[in-house]
Amino acid sequence: MNNKTIKKKEMVLIELKAWLKLGFPRAHLPIVYLRYILHVFYYMINNMLALTIFILFSFCLNLFCLALG
């Protein structure tokens, strides 16, 4: 192994040790993040669907009112 590879591995170990000192449970952290990301996507899709239905309803109501007039 050359010197650069050893330095990269040392840097990775130093970063890993610093990250572990923060006290995060490493096994559960990605699961927690995934849960929050899924919640965010759920609310985004829900809001987009509600907005789309509202726009379509408004458009149809507008056409109906124009047809009456």
PQR file of N, CA, C, O and H, with PARSE charges and radii, in Angstrom:
ATOM      1  N   MET A   1       0.851  -1.191   0.000 -0.4000 1.5000
ATOM      2  CA  MET A   1       0.000   0.000   0.000 -0.0000 2.0000
ATOM      3  C   MET A   1       0.885   1.239   0.000  0.5500 1.7000
ATOM      4  O   MET A   1       1.930   1.293   0.648 -0.5500 1.4000
ATOM      5  N   ASN A   2       0.427   2.218  -0.744 -0.4000 1.5000
ATOM      6  CA  ASN A   2       1.216   3.443  -0.771 -0.0000 2.0000
ATOM      7  C   ASN A   2       0.802   4.365   0.380  0.5500 1.7000
ATOM      8  O   ASN A   2      -0.107   4.064   1.154 -0.5500 1.4000
ATOM      9  H   ASN A   2      -0.422   2.174  -1.271  0.4000 1.0000
ATOM     10  N   ASN A   3       1.488   5.472   0.460 -0.4000 1.5000
ATOM     11  CA  ASN A   3       1.307   6.393   1.578 -0.0000 2.0000
ATOM     12  C   ASN A   3      -0.064   7.065   1.546  0.5500 1.7000
ATOM     13  O   ASN A   3      -0.647   7.333   2.596 -0.5500 1.4000
ATOM     14  H   ASN A   3       2.226   5.716  -0.169  0.4000 1.0000
ATOM     15  N   LYS A   4      -0.587   7.343   0.333 -0.4000 1.5000
ATOM     16  CA  LYS A   4      -1.887   8.016   0.228 -0.0000 2.0000
ATOM     17  C   LYS A   4      -3.010   7.128   0.740  0.5500 1.7000
ATOM     18  O   LYS A   4      -3.933   7.604   1.401 -0.5500 1.4000
ATOM     19  H   LYS A   4      -0.113   7.126  -0.521  0.4000 1.0000
ATOM     20  N   THR A   5      -2.931   5.843   0.436 -0.4000 1.5000
ATOM     21  CA  THR A   5      -3.964   4.916   0.895 -0.0000 2.0000
ATOM     22  C   THR A   5      -3.983   4.830   2.415  0.5500 1.7000
ATOM     23  O   THR A   5      -5.051   4.797   3.026 -0.5500 1.4000
ATOM     24  H   THR A   5      -2.181   5.456  -0.101  0.4000 1.0000
ATOM     25  N   ILE A   6      -2.816   4.793   3.016 -0.4000 1.5000
ATOM     26  CA  ILE A   6      -2.734   4.739   4.479 -0.0000 2.0000
ATOM     27  C   ILE A   6      -3.304   6.016   5.085  0.5500 1.7000
ATOM     28  O   ILE A   6      -4.027   5.958   6.080 -0.5500 1.4000
ATOM     29  H   ILE A   6      -1.949   4.820   2.519  0.4000 1.0000
ATOM     30  N   LYS A   7      -2.987   7.172   4.496 -0.4000 1.5000
ATOM     31  CA  LYS A   7      -3.512   8.433   5.031 -0.0000 2.0000
ATOM     32  C   LYS A   7      -5.027   8.500   4.894  0.5500 1.7000
ATOM     33  O   LYS A   7      -5.712   8.993   5.790 -0.5500 1.4000
ATOM     34  H   LYS A   7      -2.400   7.219   3.688  0.4000 1.0000
ATOM     35  N   LYS A   8      -5.555   8.004   3.769 -0.4000 1.5000
ATOM     36  CA  LYS A   8      -7.011   8.001   3.602 -0.0000 2.0000
ATOM     37  C   LYS A   8      -7.679   7.121   4.656  0.5500 1.7000
ATOM     38  O   LYS A   8      -8.698   7.497   5.235 -0.5500 1.4000
ATOM     39  H   LYS A   8      -4.998   7.603   3.041  0.4000 1.0000
ATOM     40  N   LYS A   9      -7.098   5.950   4.899 -0.4000 1.5000
ATOM     41  CA  LYS A   9      -7.684   5.054   5.902 -0.0000 2.0000
ATOM     42  C   LYS A   9      -7.604   5.667   7.294  0.5500 1.7000
ATOM     43  O   LYS A   9      -8.530   5.528   8.093 -0.5500 1.4000
ATOM     44  H   LYS A   9      -6.270   5.644   4.429  0.4000 1.0000
ATOM     45  N   GLU A  10      -6.494   6.345   7.583 -0.4000 1.5000
ATOM     46  CA  GLU A  10      -6.375   7.009   8.888 -0.0000 2.0000
ATOM     47  C   GLU A  10      -7.415   8.113   9.021  0.5500 1.7000
ATOM     48  O   GLU A  10      -8.021   8.273  10.081 -0.5500 1.4000
ATOM     49  H   GLU A  10      -5.742   6.457   6.934  0.4000 1.0000
ATOM     50  N   MET A  11      -7.624   8.874   7.951 -0.4000 1.5000
ATOM     51  CA  MET A  11      -8.619   9.950   7.998 -0.0000 2.0000
ATOM     52  C   MET A  11     -10.024   9.383   8.195  0.5500 1.7000
ATOM     53  O   MET A  11     -10.826   9.940   8.945 -0.5500 1.4000
ATOM     54  H   MET A  11      -7.132   8.744   7.090  0.4000 1.0000
ATOM     55  N   VAL A  12     -10.314   8.277   7.521 -0.4000 1.5000
ATOM     56  CA  VAL A  12     -11.629   7.651   7.683 -0.0000 2.0000
ATOM     57  C   VAL A  12     -11.812   7.177   9.119  0.5500 1.7000
ATOM     58  O   VAL A  12     -12.885   7.353   9.696 -0.5500 1.4000
ATOM     59  H   VAL A  12      -9.663   7.825   6.911  0.4000 1.0000
ATOM     60  N   LEU A  13     -10.774   6.576   9.702 -0.4000 1.5000
ATOM     61  CA  LEU A  13     -10.874   6.126  11.093 -0.0000 2.0000
ATOM     62  C   LEU A  13     -11.050   7.295  12.048  0.5500 1.7000
ATOM     63  O   LEU A  13     -11.824   7.207  13.002 -0.5500 1.4000
ATOM     64  H   LEU A  13      -9.902   6.433   9.233  0.4000 1.0000
ATOM     65  N   ILE A  14     -10.337   8.391  11.799 -0.4000 1.5000
ATOM     66  CA  ILE A  14     -10.468   9.572  12.661 -0.0000 2.0000
ATOM     67  C   ILE A  14     -11.885  10.134  12.566  0.5500 1.7000
ATOM     68  O   ILE A  14     -12.486  10.483  13.583 -0.5500 1.4000
ATOM     69  H   ILE A  14      -9.709   8.462  11.025  0.4000 1.0000
ATOM     70  N   GLU A  15     -12.425  10.223  11.334 -0.4000 1.5000
ATOM     71  CA  GLU A  15     -13.789  10.729  11.170 -0.0000 2.0000
ATOM     72  C   GLU A  15     -14.799   9.798  11.831  0.5500 1.7000
ATOM     73  O   GLU A  15     -15.766  10.254  12.440 -0.5500 1.4000
ATOM     74  H   GLU A  15     -11.937   9.940  10.509  0.4000 1.0000
ATOM     75  N   LEU A  16     -14.570   8.489  11.709 -0.4000 1.5000
ATOM     76  CA  LEU A  16     -15.485   7.528  12.317 -0.0000 2.0000
ATOM     77  C   LEU A  16     -15.464   7.636  13.837  0.5500 1.7000
ATOM     78  O   LEU A  16     -16.513   7.584  14.479 -0.5500 1.4000
ATOM     79  H   LEU A  16     -13.783   8.119  11.214  0.4000 1.0000
ATOM     80  N   LYS A  17     -14.272   7.785  14.415 -0.4000 1.5000
ATOM     81  CA  LYS A  17     -14.177   7.938  15.870 -0.0000 2.0000
ATOM     82  C   LYS A  17     -14.849   9.230  16.329  0.5500 1.7000
ATOM     83  O   LYS A  17     -15.528   9.251  17.355 -0.5500 1.4000
ATOM     84  H   LYS A  17     -13.419   7.827  13.894  0.4000 1.0000
ATOM     85  N   ALA A  18     -14.657  10.307  15.565 -0.4000 1.5000
ATOM     86  CA  ALA A  18     -15.293  11.574  15.931 -0.0000 2.0000
ATOM     87  C   ALA A  18     -16.807  11.448  15.843  0.5500 1.7000
ATOM     88  O   ALA A  18     -17.533  12.003  16.668 -0.5500 1.4000
ATOM     89  H   ALA A  18     -14.105  10.289  14.731  0.4000 1.0000
ATOM     90  N   TRP A  19     -17.277  10.718  14.844 -0.4000 1.5000
ATOM     91  CA  TRP A  19     -18.714  10.554  14.685 -0.0000 2.0000
ATOM     92  C   TRP A  19     -19.292   9.698  15.806  0.5500 1.7000
ATOM     93  O   TRP A  19     -20.395   9.963  16.284 -0.5500 1.4000
ATOM     94  H   TRP A  19     -16.687  10.267  14.174  0.4000 1.0000
ATOM     95  N   LEU A  20     -18.556   8.675  16.224 -0.4000 1.5000
ATOM     96  CA  LEU A  20     -19.034   7.811  17.299 -0.0000 2.0000
ATOM     97  C   LEU A  20     -19.070   8.546  18.634  0.5500 1.7000
ATOM     98  O   LEU A  20     -19.890   8.225  19.494 -0.5500 1.4000
ATOM     99  H   LEU A  20     -17.660   8.459  15.835  0.4000 1.0000
ATOM    100  N   LYS A  21     -18.199   9.518  18.813 -0.4000 1.5000
ATOM    101  CA  LYS A  21     -18.188  10.272  20.066 -0.0000 2.0000
ATOM    102  C   LYS A  21     -19.448  11.113  20.233  0.5500 1.7000
ATOM    103  O   LYS A  21     -19.764  11.538  21.345 -0.5500 1.4000
ATOM    104  H   LYS A  21     -17.534   9.778  18.113  0.4000 1.0000
ATOM    105  N   LEU A  22     -20.171  11.360  19.140 -0.4000 1.5000
ATOM    106  CA  LEU A  22     -21.392  12.148  19.243 -0.0000 2.0000
ATOM    107  C   LEU A  22     -22.507  11.389  19.957  0.5500 1.7000
ATOM    108  O   LEU A  22     -23.475  11.993  20.420 -0.5500 1.4000
ATOM    109  H   LEU A  22     -19.914  11.015  18.237  0.4000 1.0000
ATOM    110  N   GLY A  23     -22.372  10.074  20.044 -0.4000 1.5000
ATOM    111  CA  GLY A  23     -23.334   9.288  20.802 -0.0000 2.0000
ATOM    112  C   GLY A  23     -24.520   8.792  20.015  0.5500 1.7000
ATOM    113  O   GLY A  23     -25.493   8.326  20.607 -0.5500 1.4000
ATOM    114  H   GLY A  23     -21.587   9.584  19.667  0.4000 1.0000
ATOM    115  N   PHE A  24     -24.473   8.876  18.698 -0.4000 1.5000
ATOM    116  CA  PHE A  24     -25.590   8.365  17.917 -0.0000 2.0000
ATOM    117  C   PHE A  24     -25.561   6.844  17.910  0.5500 1.7000
ATOM    118  O   PHE A  24     -24.496   6.242  17.772 -0.5500 1.4000
ATOM    119  H   PHE A  24     -23.683   9.255  18.217  0.4000 1.0000
ATOM    120  N   PRO A  25     -26.718   6.226  18.057 -0.5600 1.5000
ATOM    121  CA  PRO A  25     -26.742   4.777  17.837  0.2800 2.0000
ATOM    122  C   PRO A  25     -26.621   4.501  16.344  0.5500 1.7000
ATOM    123  O   PRO A  25     -27.539   4.784  15.574 -0.5500 1.4000
ATOM    124  N   ARG A  26     -25.502   3.959  15.950 -0.4000 1.5000
ATOM    125  CA  ARG A  26     -25.215   3.835  14.518 -0.0000 2.0000
ATOM    126  C   ARG A  26     -26.207   2.941  13.793  0.5500 1.7000
ATOM    127  O   ARG A  26     -26.527   3.189  12.631 -0.5500 1.4000
ATOM    128  H   ARG A  26     -24.756   3.730  16.576  0.4000 1.0000
ATOM    129  N   ALA A  27     -26.693   1.912  14.458 -0.4000 1.5000
ATOM    130  CA  ALA A  27     -27.563   0.961  13.768 -0.0000 2.0000
ATOM    131  C   ALA A  27     -28.935   1.557  13.484  0.5500 1.7000
ATOM    132  O   ALA A  27     -29.562   1.212  12.483 -0.5500 1.4000
ATOM    133  H   ALA A  27     -26.433   1.710  15.402  0.4000 1.0000
ATOM    134  N   HIS A  28     -29.408   2.445  14.351 -0.4000 1.5000
ATOM    135  CA  HIS A  28     -30.768   2.947  14.214 -0.0000 2.0000
ATOM    136  C   HIS A  28     -30.838   4.273  13.478  0.5500 1.7000
ATOM    137  O   HIS A  28     -31.921   4.697  13.073 -0.5500 1.4000
ATOM    138  H   HIS A  28     -28.898   2.725  15.165  0.4000 1.0000
ATOM    139  N   LEU A  29     -29.713   4.928  13.300 -0.4000 1.5000
ATOM    140  CA  LEU A  29     -29.756   6.265  12.704 -0.0000 2.0000
ATOM    141  C   LEU A  29     -30.291   6.262  11.278  0.5500 1.7000
ATOM    142  O   LEU A  29     -31.152   7.088  10.976 -0.5500 1.4000
ATOM    143  H   LEU A  29     -28.833   4.583  13.629  0.4000 1.0000
ATOM    144  N   PRO A  30     -29.840   5.388  10.384 -0.5600 1.5000
ATOM    145  CA  PRO A  30     -30.406   5.404   9.029  0.2800 2.0000
ATOM    146  C   PRO A  30     -31.885   5.057   9.001  0.5500 1.7000
ATOM    147  O   PRO A  30     -32.628   5.577   8.168 -0.5500 1.4000
ATOM    148  N   ILE A  31     -32.326   4.174   9.914 -0.4000 1.5000
ATOM    149  CA  ILE A  31     -33.743   3.806   9.962 -0.0000 2.0000
ATOM    150  C   ILE A  31     -34.572   5.011  10.375  0.5500 1.7000
ATOM    151  O   ILE A  31     -35.641   5.249   9.813 -0.5500 1.4000
ATOM    152  H   ILE A  31     -31.722   3.752  10.590  0.4000 1.0000
ATOM    153  N   VAL A  32     -34.093   5.773  11.348 -0.4000 1.5000
ATOM    154  CA  VAL A  32     -34.815   6.965  11.793 -0.0000 2.0000
ATOM    155  C   VAL A  32     -34.881   7.981  10.665  0.5500 1.7000
ATOM    156  O   VAL A  32     -35.937   8.561  10.409 -0.5500 1.4000
ATOM    157  H   VAL A  32     -33.224   5.580  11.805  0.4000 1.0000
ATOM    158  N   TYR A  33     -33.757   8.200   9.990 -0.4000 1.5000
ATOM    159  CA  TYR A  33     -33.761   9.137   8.871 -0.0000 2.0000
ATOM    160  C   TYR A  33     -34.705   8.672   7.780  0.5500 1.7000
ATOM    161  O   TYR A  33     -35.427   9.481   7.195 -0.5500 1.4000
ATOM    162  H   TYR A  33     -32.899   7.729  10.198  0.4000 1.0000
ATOM    163  N   LEU A  34     -34.707   7.367   7.498 -0.4000 1.5000
ATOM    164  CA  LEU A  34     -35.580   6.837   6.460 -0.0000 2.0000
ATOM    165  C   LEU A  34     -37.038   7.061   6.824  0.5500 1.7000
ATOM    166  O   LEU A  34     -37.860   7.378   5.964 -0.5500 1.4000
ATOM    167  H   LEU A  34     -34.121   6.710   7.972  0.4000 1.0000
ATOM    168  N   ARG A  35     -37.357   6.894   8.109 -0.4000 1.5000
ATOM    169  CA  ARG A  35     -38.736   7.101   8.541 -0.0000 2.0000
ATOM    170  C   ARG A  35     -39.166   8.550   8.339  0.5500 1.7000
ATOM    171  O   ARG A  35     -40.268   8.812   7.858 -0.5500 1.4000
ATOM    172  H   ARG A  35     -36.690   6.636   8.807  0.4000 1.0000
ATOM    173  N   TYR A  36     -38.287   9.502   8.711 -0.4000 1.5000
ATOM    174  CA  TYR A  36     -38.626  10.908   8.515 -0.0000 2.0000
ATOM    175  C   TYR A  36     -38.714  11.262   7.041  0.5500 1.7000
ATOM    176  O   TYR A  36     -39.582  12.038   6.642 -0.5500 1.4000
ATOM    177  H   TYR A  36     -37.392   9.289   9.102  0.4000 1.0000
ATOM    178  N   ILE A  37     -37.816  10.695   6.217 -0.4000 1.5000
ATOM    179  CA  ILE A  37     -37.861  10.974   4.782 -0.0000 2.0000
ATOM    180  C   ILE A  37     -39.159  10.444   4.185  0.5500 1.7000
ATOM    181  O   ILE A  37     -39.774  11.103   3.347 -0.5500 1.4000
ATOM    182  H   ILE A  37     -37.111  10.064   6.541  0.4000 1.0000
ATOM    183  N   LEU A  38     -39.576   9.254   4.615 -0.4000 1.5000
ATOM    184  CA  LEU A  38     -40.833   8.703   4.110 -0.0000 2.0000
ATOM    185  C   LEU A  38     -42.024   9.553   4.537  0.5500 1.7000
ATOM    186  O   LEU A  38     -42.964   9.734   3.764 -0.5500 1.4000
ATOM    187  H   LEU A  38     -39.076   8.719   5.296  0.4000 1.0000
ATOM    188  N   HIS A  39     -41.993  10.077   5.768 -0.4000 1.5000
ATOM    189  CA  HIS A  39     -43.067  10.965   6.200 -0.0000 2.0000
ATOM    190  C   HIS A  39     -43.101  12.226   5.353  0.5500 1.7000
ATOM    191  O   HIS A  39     -44.172  12.681   4.951 -0.5500 1.4000
ATOM    192  H   HIS A  39     -41.229   9.929   6.396  0.4000 1.0000
ATOM    193  N   VAL A  40     -41.931  12.792   5.082 -0.4000 1.5000
ATOM    194  CA  VAL A  40     -41.874  14.015   4.271 -0.0000 2.0000
ATOM    195  C   VAL A  40     -42.417  13.747   2.873  0.5500 1.7000
ATOM    196  O   VAL A  40     -43.191  14.542   2.341 -0.5500 1.4000
ATOM    197  H   VAL A  40     -41.061  12.422   5.409  0.4000 1.0000
ATOM    198  N   PHE A  41     -42.006  12.617   2.275 -0.4000 1.5000
ATOM    199  CA  PHE A  41     -42.512  12.288   0.944 -0.0000 2.0000
ATOM    200  C   PHE A  41     -44.018  12.050   0.968  0.5500 1.7000
ATOM    201  O   PHE A  41     -44.724  12.437   0.037 -0.5500 1.4000
ATOM    202  H   PHE A  41     -41.377  11.971   2.707  0.4000 1.0000
ATOM    203  N   TYR A  42     -44.509  11.417   2.027 -0.4000 1.5000
ATOM    204  CA  TYR A  42     -45.944  11.170   2.132 -0.0000 2.0000
ATOM    205  C   TYR A  42     -46.714  12.485   2.164  0.5500 1.7000
ATOM    206  O   TYR A  42     -47.704  12.645   1.451 -0.5500 1.4000
ATOM    207  H   TYR A  42     -43.936  11.103   2.783  0.4000 1.0000
ATOM    208  N   TYR A  43     -46.258  13.435   2.995 -0.4000 1.5000
ATOM    209  CA  TYR A  43     -46.957  14.709   3.076 -0.0000 2.0000
ATOM    210  C   TYR A  43     -46.822  15.510   1.787  0.5500 1.7000
ATOM    211  O   TYR A  43     -47.761  16.197   1.385 -0.5500 1.4000
ATOM    212  H   TYR A  43     -45.453  13.306   3.575  0.4000 1.0000
ATOM    213  N   MET A  44     -45.654  15.429   1.130 -0.4000 1.5000
ATOM    214  CA  MET A  44     -45.484  16.134  -0.144 -0.0000 2.0000
ATOM    215  C   MET A  44     -46.448  15.592  -1.194  0.5500 1.7000
ATOM    216  O   MET A  44     -47.110  16.359  -1.893 -0.5500 1.4000
ATOM    217  H   MET A  44     -44.891  14.871   1.457  0.4000 1.0000
ATOM    218  N   ILE A  45     -46.525  14.264  -1.303 -0.4000 1.5000
ATOM    219  CA  ILE A  45     -47.412  13.660  -2.300 -0.0000 2.0000
ATOM    220  C   ILE A  45     -48.868  13.948  -1.961  0.5500 1.7000
ATOM    221  O   ILE A  45     -49.681  14.210  -2.847 -0.5500 1.4000
ATOM    222  H   ILE A  45     -45.987  13.640  -0.735  0.4000 1.0000
ATOM    223  N   ASN A  46     -49.190  13.899  -0.676 -0.4000 1.5000
ATOM    224  CA  ASN A  46     -50.550  14.189  -0.245 -0.0000 2.0000
ATOM    225  C   ASN A  46     -50.936  15.621  -0.597  0.5500 1.7000
ATOM    226  O   ASN A  46     -52.033  15.865  -1.101 -0.5500 1.4000
ATOM    227  H   ASN A  46     -48.530  13.686   0.044  0.4000 1.0000
ATOM    228  N   ASN A  47     -50.036  16.572  -0.331 -0.4000 1.5000
ATOM    229  CA  ASN A  47     -50.320  17.968  -0.652 -0.0000 2.0000
ATOM    230  C   ASN A  47     -50.413  18.193  -2.151  0.5500 1.7000
ATOM    231  O   ASN A  47     -51.254  18.961  -2.616 -0.5500 1.4000
ATOM    232  H   ASN A  47     -49.145  16.374   0.078  0.4000 1.0000
ATOM    233  N   MET A  48     -49.543  17.519  -2.917 -0.4000 1.5000
ATOM    234  CA  MET A  48     -49.603  17.675  -4.372 -0.0000 2.0000
ATOM    235  C   MET A  48     -50.915  17.125  -4.928  0.5500 1.7000
ATOM    236  O   MET A  48     -51.516  17.721  -5.822 -0.5500 1.4000
ATOM    237  H   MET A  48     -48.860  16.895  -2.539  0.4000 1.0000
ATOM    238  N   LEU A  49     -51.355  15.989  -4.394 -0.4000 1.5000
ATOM    239  CA  LEU A  49     -52.630  15.430  -4.850 -0.0000 2.0000
ATOM    240  C   LEU A  49     -53.796  16.350  -4.495  0.5500 1.7000
ATOM    241  O   LEU A  49     -54.691  16.571  -5.311 -0.5500 1.4000
ATOM    242  H   LEU A  49     -50.867  15.505  -3.668  0.4000 1.0000
ATOM    243  N   ALA A  50     -53.780  16.881  -3.282 -0.4000 1.5000
ATOM    244  CA  ALA A  50     -54.853  17.785  -2.864 -0.0000 2.0000
ATOM    245  C   ALA A  50     -54.869  19.042  -3.729  0.5500 1.7000
ATOM    246  O   ALA A  50     -55.934  19.513  -4.126 -0.5500 1.4000
ATOM    247  H   ALA A  50     -53.053  16.702  -2.619  0.4000 1.0000
ATOM    248  N   LEU A  51     -53.697  19.579  -4.018 -0.4000 1.5000
ATOM    249  CA  LEU A  51     -53.620  20.774  -4.851 -0.0000 2.0000
ATOM    250  C   LEU A  51     -54.079  20.483  -6.271  0.5500 1.7000
ATOM    251  O   LEU A  51     -54.773  21.301  -6.874 -0.5500 1.4000
ATOM    252  H   LEU A  51     -52.831  19.197  -3.695  0.4000 1.0000
ATOM    253  N   THR A  52     -53.705  19.342  -6.806 -0.4000 1.5000
ATOM    254  CA  THR A  52     -54.125  18.966  -8.160 -0.0000 2.0000
ATOM    255  C   THR A  52     -55.638  18.802  -8.235  0.5500 1.7000
ATOM    256  O   THR A  52     -56.272  19.272  -9.180 -0.5500 1.4000
ATOM    257  H   THR A  52     -53.141  18.678  -6.315  0.4000 1.0000
ATOM    258  N   ILE A  53     -56.212  18.138  -7.242 -0.4000 1.5000
ATOM    259  CA  ILE A  53     -57.670  17.958  -7.228 -0.0000 2.0000
ATOM    260  C   ILE A  53     -58.363  19.305  -7.104  0.5500 1.7000
ATOM    261  O   ILE A  53     -59.380  19.536  -7.759 -0.5500 1.4000
ATOM    262  H   ILE A  53     -55.697  17.756  -6.475  0.4000 1.0000
ATOM    263  N   PHE A  54     -57.832  20.197  -6.274 -0.4000 1.5000
ATOM    264  CA  PHE A  54     -58.427  21.524  -6.113 -0.0000 2.0000
ATOM    265  C   PHE A  54     -58.366  22.317  -7.414  0.5500 1.7000
ATOM    266  O   PHE A  54     -59.337  22.978  -7.782 -0.5500 1.4000
ATOM    267  H   PHE A  54     -57.006  20.009  -5.742  0.4000 1.0000
ATOM    268  N   ILE A  55     -57.231  22.256  -8.113 -0.4000 1.5000
ATOM    269  CA  ILE A  55     -57.095  22.986  -9.379 -0.0000 2.0000
ATOM    270  C   ILE A  55     -58.057  22.425 -10.424  0.5500 1.7000
ATOM    271  O   ILE A  55     -58.710  23.183 -11.141 -0.5500 1.4000
ATOM    272  H   ILE A  55     -56.443  21.718  -7.814  0.4000 1.0000
ATOM    273  N   LEU A  56     -58.145  21.099 -10.511 -0.4000 1.5000
ATOM    274  CA  LEU A  56     -59.078  20.495 -11.469 -0.0000 2.0000
ATOM    275  C   LEU A  56     -60.526  20.842 -11.134  0.5500 1.7000
ATOM    276  O   LEU A  56     -61.324  21.130 -12.026 -0.5500 1.4000
ATOM    277  H   LEU A  56     -57.615  20.482  -9.928  0.4000 1.0000
ATOM    278  N   PHE A  57     -60.860  20.813  -9.847 -0.4000 1.5000
ATOM    279  CA  PHE A  57     -62.216  21.172  -9.431 -0.0000 2.0000
ATOM    280  C   PHE A  57     -62.519  22.626  -9.772  0.5500 1.7000
ATOM    281  O   PHE A  57     -63.605  22.934 -10.262 -0.5500 1.4000
ATOM    282  H   PHE A  57     -60.212  20.579  -9.123  0.4000 1.0000
ATOM    283  N   SER A  58     -61.567  23.523  -9.516 -0.4000 1.5000
ATOM    284  CA  SER A  58     -61.765  24.938  -9.828 -0.0000 2.0000
ATOM    285  C   SER A  58     -61.924  25.147 -11.327  0.5500 1.7000
ATOM    286  O   SER A  58     -62.758  25.936 -11.770 -0.5500 1.4000
ATOM    287  H   SER A  58     -60.684  23.272  -9.118  0.4000 1.0000
ATOM    288  N   PHE A  59     -61.113  24.427 -12.105 -0.4000 1.5000
ATOM    289  CA  PHE A  59     -61.191  24.548 -13.561 -0.0000 2.0000
ATOM    290  C   PHE A  59     -62.553  24.068 -14.071  0.5500 1.7000
ATOM    291  O   PHE A  59     -63.174  24.720 -14.910 -0.5500 1.4000
ATOM    292  H   PHE A  59     -60.435  23.786 -11.745  0.4000 1.0000
ATOM    293  N   CYS A  60     -63.006  22.929 -13.557 -0.4000 1.5000
ATOM    294  CA  CYS A  60     -64.311  22.403 -13.977 -0.0000 2.0000
ATOM    295  C   CYS A  60     -65.443  23.322 -13.530  0.5500 1.7000
ATOM    296  O   CYS A  60     -66.399  23.536 -14.275 -0.5500 1.4000
ATOM    297  H   CYS A  60     -62.501  22.400 -12.875  0.4000 1.0000
ATOM    298  N   LEU A  61     -65.342  23.860 -12.330 -0.4000 1.5000
ATOM    299  CA  LEU A  61     -66.362  24.792 -11.847 -0.0000 2.0000
ATOM    300  C   LEU A  61     -66.388  26.052 -12.697  0.5500 1.7000
ATOM    301  O   LEU A  61     -67.455  26.592 -12.986 -0.5500 1.4000
ATOM    302  H   LEU A  61     -64.565  23.687 -11.724  0.4000 1.0000
ATOM    303  N   ASN A  62     -65.210  26.519 -13.096 -0.4000 1.5000
ATOM    304  CA  ASN A  62     -65.120  27.693 -13.954 -0.0000 2.0000
ATOM    305  C   ASN A  62     -65.772  27.412 -15.307  0.5500 1.7000
ATOM    306  O   ASN A  62     -66.518  28.249 -15.816 -0.5500 1.4000
ATOM    307  H   ASN A  62     -64.342  26.080 -12.861  0.4000 1.0000
ATOM    308  N   LEU A  63     -65.503  26.255 -15.890 -0.4000 1.5000
ATOM    309  CA  LEU A  63     -66.128  25.901 -17.170 -0.0000 2.0000
ATOM    310  C   LEU A  63     -67.642  25.788 -17.026  0.5500 1.7000
ATOM    311  O   LEU A  63     -68.390  26.205 -17.911 -0.5500 1.4000
ATOM    312  H   LEU A  63     -64.898  25.575 -15.477  0.4000 1.0000
ATOM    313  N   PHE A  64     -68.088  25.221 -15.909 -0.4000 1.5000
ATOM    314  CA  PHE A  64     -69.524  25.087 -15.669 -0.0000 2.0000
ATOM    315  C   PHE A  64     -70.186  26.457 -15.564  0.5500 1.7000
ATOM    316  O   PHE A  64     -71.256  26.685 -16.129 -0.5500 1.4000
ATOM    317  H   PHE A  64     -67.480  24.882 -15.190  0.4000 1.0000
ATOM    318  N   CYS A  65     -69.538  27.371 -14.833 -0.4000 1.5000
ATOM    319  CA  CYS A  65     -70.097  28.721 -14.695 -0.0000 2.0000
ATOM    320  C   CYS A  65     -70.093  29.456 -16.032  0.5500 1.7000
ATOM    321  O   CYS A  65     -71.024  30.206 -16.327 -0.5500 1.4000
ATOM    322  H   CYS A  65     -68.669  27.186 -14.374  0.4000 1.0000
ATOM    323  N   LEU A  66     -69.058  29.250 -16.840 -0.4000 1.5000
ATOM    324  CA  LEU A  66     -69.026  29.874 -18.163 -0.0000 2.0000
ATOM    325  C   LEU A  66     -70.124  29.301 -19.060  0.5500 1.7000
ATOM    326  O   LEU A  66     -70.711  30.025 -19.865 -0.5500 1.4000
ATOM    327  H   LEU A  66     -68.302  28.641 -16.600  0.4000 1.0000
ATOM    328  N   ALA A  67     -70.399  28.014 -18.922 -0.4000 1.5000
ATOM    329  CA  ALA A  67     -71.444  27.394 -19.740 -0.0000 2.0000
ATOM    330  C   ALA A  67     -72.824  27.911 -19.336  0.5500 1.7000
ATOM    331  O   ALA A  67     -73.711  28.034 -20.181 -0.5500 1.4000
ATOM    332  H   ALA A  67     -69.923  27.426 -18.268  0.4000 1.0000
ATOM    333  N   LEU A  68     -73.008  28.214 -18.051 -0.4000 1.5000
ATOM    334  CA  LEU A  68     -74.294  28.746 -17.596 -0.0000 2.0000
ATOM    335  C   LEU A  68     -74.519  30.170 -18.101  0.5500 1.7000
ATOM    336  O   LEU A  68     -75.639  30.550 -18.442 -0.5500 1.4000
ATOM    337  H   LEU A  68     -72.288  28.115 -17.365  0.4000 1.0000
ATOM    338  N   GLY A  69     -73.439  30.949 -18.144 -0.4000 1.5000
ATOM    339  CA  GLY A  69     -73.560  32.355 -18.545 -0.0000 2.0000
ATOM    340  C   GLY A  69     -73.673  32.451 -20.027  0.5500 1.7000
ATOM    341  O   GLY A  69     -73.783  33.552 -20.567 -0.5500 1.4000
ATOM    342  H   GLY A  69     -72.529  30.640 -17.867  0.4000 1.0000
TER
END
